[in-house]
Amino acid sequence: MSERGPPTGESIQEFVNSLQDFTPATGFDCTDKRTLRLVSLATQRFLASILDEAINIHKRRRLAPAAQLRADGHDPRDKRVVLSTEELAEALKECGVNANLAAYYADSSKPDGTA
């Protein structure tokens, strides 16, 4: 395994040149296409890492015993992968973003705990 040192001017230029083929899809207003592409790529990478972490959290929760899943309000026989707010909030917390539910957030259960 080779050890990497700090980036050189040549490697940075190669990276910037590789951004020429990247097509951004963002609302970031900038006239410099290279900056726009770099911000778009960084944003895409950040979102991909958050979603990857959320999927890992979901998989770890699915490994819980069936009784625990039922107690948490999940059907242990349901094998669908659904991104829940709790899993997304936990993944965001691990990335340094604090995501709290708004006071007006309504979920599927009633205040007394019934569905």
C-alpha positions in Angstrom: 0.0 0.0 0.0 1.5 3.3 -1.0 1.4 6.2 1.4 -0.1 9.4 0.1 1.4 12.8 0.9 -0.1 16.2 0.6 -1.7 17.0 -2.8 0.6 18.5 -5.3 -0.3 21.3 -7.7 -0.2 18.7 -10.5 -2.7 16.3 -8.8 -5.0 19.2 -7.9 -5.0 20.4 -11.6 -5.8 16.8 -12.7 -8.7 16.7 -10.3 -10.0 20.1 -11.5 -9.7 19.0 -15.1 -11.7 15.8 -14.3 -14.6 18.0 -13.2 -15.0 19.2 -16.8 -17.3 16.1 -17.5 -19.3 16.5 -14.3 -22.8 18.0 -14.9 -24.1 19.8 -11.7 -27.7 19.9 -10.7 -27.9 22.5 -8.0 -29.5 25.8 -7.0 -26.1 27.3 -6.1 -25.7 30.5 -8.1 -22.1 30.9 -9.3 -20.7 32.1 -12.7 -17.6 30.0 -12.4 -18.4 26.5 -13.8 -15.4 24.9 -12.0 -16.6 26.2 -8.6 -20.2 25.1 -9.3 -19.0 21.6 -10.3 -16.8 21.3 -7.2 -19.6 22.4 -4.8 -22.1 20.1 -6.6 -19.6 17.2 -6.3 -19.0 17.9 -2.6 -22.7 18.1 -1.9 -23.4 14.9 -3.7 -20.7 13.1 -1.8 -22.0 14.5 1.5 -25.6 13.3 0.8 -24.4 9.9 -0.4 -22.4 9.4 2.8 -25.5 10.3 4.9 -27.7 8.0 3.0 -25.2 5.2 3.2 -25.0 5.7 7.0 -28.8 5.7 7.2 -28.9 2.4 5.3 -26.4 0.9 7.7 -28.4 2.1 10.7 -31.5 0.5 9.2 -29.7 -2.8 8.7 -28.4 -2.8 12.2 -31.9 -2.2 13.6 -33.3 -5.1 11.5 -30.9 -7.4 13.2 -32.7 -6.7 16.5 -34.8 -9.6 18.0 -38.4 -9.8 16.8 -39.8 -8.9 20.2 -37.7 -5.6 20.2 -38.9 -4.8 16.7 -42.5 -5.3 17.7 -42.0 -3.1 20.7 -40.6 -0.4 18.5 -43.7 -0.6 16.3 -42.1 -2.5 13.4 -43.3 -5.8 11.7 -40.4 -8.2 11.9 -41.7 -10.0 8.7 -41.6 -6.8 6.7 -38.3 -6.9 4.6 -38.8 -3.6 2.8 -36.0 -1.0 3.2 -37.8 2.3 4.2 -35.8 5.3 5.3 -37.4 6.5 8.6 -37.0 10.0 10.1 -35.3 8.5 13.1 -32.6 6.7 11.0 -32.0 9.8 9.0 -31.7 11.9 12.1 -29.2 9.4 13.6 -27.1 9.4 10.4 -27.1 13.2 10.3 -26.1 13.3 14.0 -23.1 11.1 13.2 -22.1 13.7 10.4 -22.4 16.6 12.8 -25.9 17.8 11.8 -28.5 18.2 14.5 -31.9 17.4 13.0 -34.8 17.7 15.5 -38.4 17.1 14.6 -40.4 20.3 14.3 -43.2 20.9 16.8 -45.8 20.5 14.1 -44.5 17.2 12.9 -47.3 14.6 12.7 -46.5 10.9 12.5 -48.8 7.9 11.9 -49.6 7.3 15.6 -52.1 9.1 17.8 -51.0 10.8 21.1 -52.3 7.8 23.1 -49.9 5.5 21.2 -52.5 3.7 19.0 -52.2 3.6 15.2 
